[in-house]
Amino acid sequence: MKNFVLTSESVTEGHPDKLCDQVSDAVVDAYLTAGSRAGVIAECAVSSGVMFLSVRAGQEAPVDLASLARRMMAEVGYPDSAPTVMLDLSVSPDLTPEALAPDRARHMVSAFGYACAGSTTAMPYPIEAAHRIVVAIDAARREGRVPWIAPDAQAQVAARFENRTPVDLEAVALNFGHTATPPPEVMQRDLLKEVLRPALDFGPIGLTDDVRLIYLPAESPAGPGVHSGLTGRKSADDAYGSFVRRSGPSLCGKDPSRIDRIAAYAARQAARAVVTAELARECEVQLSYMIDDATPVTVEVDTYESGKLADSTLSNRLHQLFDFRPGAIAERMELWNQPAKHGGRFYTDLARYGQMGRDDVAPPWEEVDDLAKALA
């Protein structure tokens, strides 16, 4: 597939699915900040007036999880909401620090990482553009520049590619709730001026008069009072949109012993290192793990015919250079310690606006300069 139009979406911090992701990862941050290396799995669901939070961990909860959930709701734009928070908490013997096997995969997974040249974040244009738009929406709402928009919004971006390179921005669709109802022309003017023009002023293509702009206001403020949310339902937003393959499991609500989370970070780091080393214009890395194995059974590379070396050669180099054991990934990236290093908050901030290409928060899987030099 070389010539095509591809779409990707991103949602704001107040979208119910993303709210659940942030609550789940706020729970992970709280447990890891407490200092224990016990496992934790947090899943959240929200609907009108009710939030359900299920947490299975290897230790007792270090904080009041109901209060934490309500604080997250207020933070993302629902300060007047006080939902009933239903908790399902359990301490599991197989998640204690002693029970976790740091160098063995406890789940079977194929994880995918991707990177491409032509972007400062090495991300595909459609998903990067969609993330930039929802970041701009949230900022405009918080700062009062678009005072009528609600916390729940979605951006969809369609771009045309030739030879797998973005050449035109085809269309942008915005779906948004609103707390007031200005005339349609006011909505469109505000969003164009305060959101779309600044957000899309980057990269090889941009907003022109030929781009189709679609505005889809909801009939209400939207949010959890209108449609439900669930942890893990926006996994494409967390990764690369629709551009490349991705694993099915959620990246949110899991501690660093979970190979389905950290293998995605390792694959992204490996792919970005290949592109940074200028060994390929784009690179997809696949890591496949079997239960109780210490290393992936396969490390595969696809450069989409853009590599300076054969894909098999790059696969061998990655296998030799990177330690893809689960425990080694977590230790190399200090994934257990990141929340404490960031004042108690690390994974929460990754649960919105995507988890890859987040140079704004500098996660360790985006640090590739030394690895790229070793690869070159």
N, C-alpha and C positions, 0 to 999 in steps of 0.2 A: 504494500500500500504506500504509494508515493504522492499521489495528487488527490486531495480530499478536502472536505469541510468537516471540522470537528468542533463539538461543543463541550463545554465544561461549566459547572456551577459551583458557587460558594454561597454560604449563608451567614448572616450576621450573628453576633454573640447572643442575641435574644431569641433566635429560632429555637423552638422547643427541643429539637434533636441536639443542637449544639449546647443548649443549656444542660441537658442530661450528660453530655460528654464532659462538660466543665465540672459539674458536680462530682462525677465519677473520678476524674483526675484530681480534684481538690481532696477527695478522700485518700487517694494514693499519696499525694503530697503530705497530708497530715500524718499518715502512718510512717512514711519514710523519714520525715523530719524528726520523729520521735526517736530515731536512732537504731531501731531494730531492723534486722534483715529478714524478717518474717514476710511471707507472701501475703498479698492482698488482692482480692478481686472485687470490684465495685460495679454494680449495674444500677441504673436509674431509669425510671419511667415517670412521666409527668402528664397530667391532664388538668381539666378545669377544677381548681381548688384542691387537688390531691397530688402528692409526690410519693412515689414508692422507691425506697432505696434499700437494695440488698447488698450486704457486705459480708464476704467470707474471708477470714484472715487467720494468721497464725499467732495473733496476740489480741488482747482486749483493745477496744477503740481508745485512742489516746485523746480524743476530743469529743465534744457533743456534736454528733453527726447531723442531727436535725437542725441545730443552729447553723452549722456550716452550710447546709443545703439552702436554708433561707437567706443567708448572707450572699450566696452566689446568685440567687434570684434577684436580690436587690441590686447587686453589682451590675448585672447585665441589662437592667432597665425596668425591673418590676418591683420598685421599692414599696409599693402599697399592697403587694400580694403577701399573704400569710397563709400558705397552703397547709393543709394537714399533711405532715410528713410521717409516713408509715415506714418503720424500720424492720428489717429482717437481718439480724446480726448473728453470726456464729463464729466460734473459734474452732479451727480445723487442725487436727494433729498433723495432717500432711502438708501444712503450710508453715509450720514452725521453722526457725532457722536451721535446726538440726535435721529436719526432714528434707529440706530442699537440697537437691544435688546440683551444685553450680555448674558442673561441666557435662551435664547430660540434658538432652532435650526431653521435656516431659510431654510434648505434644508433637503431632505430625503436621508439618506445614511446608508450603512452598511460598517463599517471600520474594518480592520483586522490588528492585531499586532502579531508578532511572535518573539520568542527567543529560543535558544538552548544551551545546555552545549557543552563543547568540543572546544569552540572558545573563544578567549579573548574578542571578540566583540559580542558574542552570536548570530552570524549570520550563515545562512546556508553556507556550504563550497563553492558551485559553484559560488554564487554571490559575496562572499567575495574574492575569487580567481580572478574573472573577474575584480572586482574593483581594486585590487592590481596591476593587469597587466596594466590597462590603466593609473593608477597613475604613474607606472614606465615608460610607453611610453612617457607620457607628460614630466616627469622629464628628461628622456634621450634626448628628442628633445630640451627642453629649455637649457640644459647644454651642448649641442653640442656633446654628446657621440654617438648619432645616428643622424648625421646631415642631412641625406637625407630623414628622415620620415616627413610626412606632419601632420598638426594638426588634421586631420580627420582620426580616426582609431577605430576599434572595436575588442573586445576580447570575444570569446565564450569558455566556459569551460564545459566539460562533466565529471561527477563523478559518480562512482558506489557506491550504498548504500546497506548495508545489515542490516536488522532490524533497518532501518532508520538512520543508522550511516555511514558516509563516510569511505570507505575502500580502494578505488583506484581512482586515477586520470586517466581517460580513454583517453581524448583528449583535445587539445587546438587548436583553430583556430584563426588566426589573419588576419584581413582584414584591409588594410591600404593604404592611399594615400602616394605619395612620390614626393619630389621636384627634385630629381635626380634619375638616374636609374643604381645603381651598379649591378654587376652580382648577380643572385639569391643566390649563395653560400655566398656572402658577406652580403646580407640582412639577411639570416638565421643565419649566425654567429653573427652578431651584435645584432639581436633580442634575440637570445638565451643567449648571454653573458650579455647584458646590461639590458634586460627586464625580460625574463622568469625565469632565474635561481634566481636572487635576489627576484623577486616578489613572487615566489612560495615556498620560503624557510620559511614556516610557517605551523602551524597546524599539524593534525594527519597524513596527506598524502602529498606527494610532487612529484616533477618532477623526473622521472626515465627514463632509456633508453627505456622502454616499452611504454611510453606515446606517443600517436600519435600526432605529431605536423604538423599543416596545415598552410601554409603561402599563403595568397591570396592578392598579391599586385594589386592595382587598375591600370588603364591605365593612370592615371593623379594624380595631387595632391588631387583630390576629393574635399570635402568641398562644400560650398553653390554655388559655380560656376558650380557644376556638379549635385548635388541633393538637393532638398529643405529641409527645416526644419520647425518644428511646435512645439509650446509649448505643453507639456503634452503627447507627443507621446512615451516617454520612461518611462512610469509610472512603469513598472516592474523593470527597473533598479533602480528607486528611492526607491523601497520597497525590496522585497526578491527574485527577479528573478522569476523563475517558481515554487518555492518550496511550497508555500501555497497560499490560496485565497487572492485576493486583490480587493479593490474597483476600479471602473473604472475612477473616476475623477482624473484630474491632481493634484499633490501636489504643483505645482509651480504657481506663479503669483497671489496668493490670500493672503489677510490679515488674521490676527488671529481670525476674527469673523466667518470665513468660517468653518463650522463643518466638511466638507469633507476633510479639511486639518488637522485640529488640533485633530480630533478624531483618525486619524491614528497615531499621536504622542502619544496620551493617551493610545491607545491600545498597542503600542510597549512598553511603559513604564511599563504597567501592566504585560505584558508577560515577560519582562526581570526581573521584580521584583520576579515573581514566580520562575523563573529558578535560580536567584541569591540566593533566600531563600532555594534552594535545595529541593523544593517541587515537582519538575518535571524535567526530563531531557530535555524536550522540551514543549513549550506551545504556543498555538494560542488563541488569545482573539478576540472576535467579539463584536463590539458595534453597535447597530442599533438605529437610531434616526428617529423620525417622525417630520414633520414640526410643529413648534410652541410648541414642548414639551421641558420641562426643563431638563429632564434626559433621558438616553437611555431606550427604551422599552425592551431591552434585553442586558444582559452582559453574554456572553457565553464563556466557556473555553473548549478547547480540548487539552489534554496532550498526545494524541496518545498512551494511555495505559502506560505512563511513570510516572504518578503522584503518589505521596505518599498518597494523599488524593483523594477522588472522585472528578470528574470534577465539579459536582454540588456544592460541598462544597467550592471549590476554587472560583467558580463563586460568591457564596454568600459572601465570604470573600472580594473579590475585590469590590463588590457592596457596602459593608459596609466601606471599608477602603478608596477607591478612590472617590473623588467628580468628577463625569463625566459630570457635567453641562458645557455647552460651555464656559460661562464666567469664571467658576472656573478653567477649564483647562488652559485657556489663562493667568489667573492671577497667578496660581501656577507655571507655567513655564516662566512667565514674557515675553510672546511672543510678546506683543506690544513694549516692551522696549529693546529687544535683539539687534536690529540694532544699536541703540544709544550706548548701552553698549559695542558694538564691533566696535566702531569707524565708524559707518555708513554702516557696511557690515556684514551681518549675513546670511540671506536667500540665497544670491548669492552664497556663498561658499557651501551651501547644495545642490545647483542645479547641481552639478557635483559629480560623484563618489558615488552617493546614499545618501539618507537622513536618513537611519537607520544604526545603528552600527558605527556612525561617532565619535568614541571616540577621533579622532584627533582634532576635533573642539569642543568637549564637549557640544553638545546641551542638553538642560535640560531634554528631555525625555530619555536620557541615564543615568541619575543620579538616581539610584534606591537603594542605600545601606540602607538608612533610611526606605524606603518603604518595602524592603525585610525583615528587622528586625521586622517591625510591622506585616508582614504577617506570619512570622515563628512561 
